[in-house]
Amino acid sequence: MRSSQTFATAVCWPAFLKKLAALLCFRSLALLALASSLVWPTELRAQNALQHEYEIKAAYLYNFINYIDWPAETLPAAGGTITIGIIGENPFGSAFENLNGKQIKGRTLAVKTISSAKDLDACQMVFVCASEKNRLPEVLSQLKDSRILTVSEIEGFAEQGGIINFISERNKVRFEINLDAARHLGLTISSELLKLAKLVKS
Amino acid sequence: MFDFRQHSIKAKLTLLTMLTSGVALLISVTLFGFNDVRTFRTSMVRDLQTLADVIGHNSASALDFDDEASAAKTLTSLEHKPSILTAAIFDKDGKILATYMRAGQPTAAHAPVREADGYRYASGRLQVFRPIQRGAERLGTVYFQVDMSDLRLLITRYVTVGIVILVGALLVAFVLAARLQQVISKPILDLAQTTRVVSENKNYSVRAVKQSNDEIGFLIDRFNEMLGQMERHEKELTEVNVQLRQSQEEALAATEAKSQFLANMSHELRTPLNAIIGYSEMLEEEAADSGNADAIPDLKKINGAGKHLLALINDILDISKIEAGKMELYLETFDLKPMLEDVVSTTRLLVQKKSNKLEVRLSPDLGAMRADLTKVRQALFNLLSNASKFTEHGTITLDAARDGVWIVLQVRDTGIGMSREQLGRMFQAFSQADASTVRKYGGTGLGLAITRHFCRMMGGDVTVASEAGKGSTFTIRLPAEVIDPAKLVEEKAPLAPDQLPKEGNTVLVVDDDPSARDLLQRFLNKEGFHVECASSGPEALAAVKRVRPTVITLDVMMPGMDGWSVLTKLKEDSLSADIPVVMLTIVDDKHFGHALGATEYLTKPVDRERLTAVIRKLRKPAVPGQVLVVDDSPEVRELLVHMLERQGWTATTAEDGRAALDIVAVKKPDLILLDLMMPRVDGFEFVSELRKRLDWRAIPIIVITAKTLTNEDRLLLQGHVQKVIQKGDFNHNELLVELRDLVAECVQRSRTAETGQHVQI
């Protein structure tokens, strides 16, 4: 992409400038790559990428609210709070900093860590962290009769009765949806969201 | 270039109608077109925006979850909208999420870049940027690039349809206008036609037909009224003209009759008068012889009265002759002194009768004069008797002197003189100072009028200066060499035959009779032709080869070879076939002559004038001469010059007498064609100016005038001009023919005259 752009612009230039520019562009790119590999340790770079991934996932969690209709009794009245609960070891870091307290659907978003089953009552959505992978059936059975949208990043989460599960597809964050599970809980998922998702069944 | 004013009112009306409707149509078609295109564009933009909104709405989730594939799929639905060439969805940061490019489109050089919301035109394409929003939250931007060829197509279609409508409507408008304009143009054209008929045919009885009650109808009514008035006037005028012409004819006839009567009567009166005078003289002598002295005074009275009466009759005769234009000049050369002394001695008695003294002062250089002796004498006698009649116990002086080419005779008296008013009527016939003058002083009152006419005829004049109570001075100025142009040629001695120009001027006379040959030769010489003679046919044929005559006169009856044979021979030879032959014979056999090729046929005895005319006609054009055309009308000048030049003469022109005199001063022409009525110096003045110079007097003048000449005019011109041609008398061709002959004759004359003079010197 970048080289084609360079080429395209270079078409207009006189011939001698064209060569020079191509050379300079290639040199500077190579130098930049070299420098960054020298300056940042590989671990640090991986951590950084991870942080970015969870920022995206946090934003997706927030965006899901727009495409999900909860039954009226589970949603607090306008002006109330929509709560996202985090079950397990929170991988988001500071990713929710910008989203916490933001207005959505006429309500305020709140993100909190779930420490006991009691905490679940206030939640409309929960994120089941990867740490809960082993005790997933337990968590799911706990949430089975609630009206809470369940989201996770554990492989096979949706097939096991979860509603939305983040997956990775060509280095992009995508998600799968178990529509039956959602229907079972009385949640309506917008077709807009469905068309983006990979649909799975229990 | 199209000049609108040059065209008929028909074309104007049609054009106006078409122009008006065309402009209105053009404006409306253009406005409708613009409005439609604008509406089309607005609706197109609105549609696109709606479409963008739909696309935006459908890609909201893709934006939310950064799903390129979904966004791209949404954009794929644009396939059904062929006019959209490129589309893109940007996220809220302006980063491209998905792009769409219509199939068959060349790949854009670079990706679209987000710009401000709204729509704009760039390089013939419409770019739409439409925000994607959820409530107040900005999600991204939809971008379309739209092909405007639909709009262009629409515009093209509008222009085409517009032109078709315009042309069609103009055609219809033309057909309608061409028919409807007649409502207005027809009456006007009819009116125009009527005016043309009126002005061309001078027919005032036609009327324009009124077709409507509008302004044109009004115009036609007024026009018809005017025509009516003109018709009436024309009729009245014609009647008056007829009456006038009748009156004029009657008056002329009456004048003629009067002159004729006077002439006859005078003649008839003279016969008995001669008897009275003669017998009274005889009785007087007898009375003296027989010693009957008592009777002598009575007889003297009878004799005196008779003589007076005779004088009166002579005067009346003169004046009537002058008025009838029949007075002629008889020029002769005489010494002035004896003539003057003779007149003085004749008048001495008359002068002494009223105790007047007569002083005569003759200049020593008087010498001889060429004039009409009788008329000079009579003029002078009239002045002297007039002076002695109105002077008592006074002095009458006669001065005679030469002033260059002029002879001046002056008669001065110390008599009663005249007032200014009397002076004015001085030279008019039958008008003396007043009626009582006749009773007191006697006389006819014709003397001075006759004197003036005589002087003018000879190219001079008589003038008077007077003061009441102190006397009068009469002055006669006459040219020392009076020339009567009418008799110019006759006056000249005939030229010796070998001095006549031969070229184109030779007549071969063929006759066996020597006396007939001699007669013809003399006569033709006198007329200015060079003559060769032949006494027989063979001699004639030889002469023809030798001298190449211009014209041949051929006698028919000749011994040996007769005229017919000669004619046949002449016509057989190609060299002589073209020479005109005039047959002269006692035998009248015209048809035979013409059949053999004779050009003219005259019977003996030959009518000289006719022969001259025939030969002149047959002769080749005269020697080229210089003719001066004086006329104030450029058309007439041009016509005459054209005619003259065609005859081989050179012509100069002058627009009035002044200019003509200037030209004559530079180069003397052979002939002058003169108009009378001209600005500045008119024909009369010109003639009198020209006749003052002796060397100019010989120039022949032909007057061509439209003026109806009065008697006075005739008298003024008489003796000074060759011929007066009335423009009205002839139609153009006749005038030209007449003029051509005259000019030829005059130029020839003046040429021969000049040649003659040179030879004599």
Interface residues (C-beta under 8 A of the other chain):
Chain A: Q5 A8 T9 I56 Y60 N63 N66 Y67 K172 V173 R174 F175 S190 E192 L193 K195 L196
Chain B: N58 A60 S61 A62 D64 F65 D66 D67 S70 A109 H110 R134
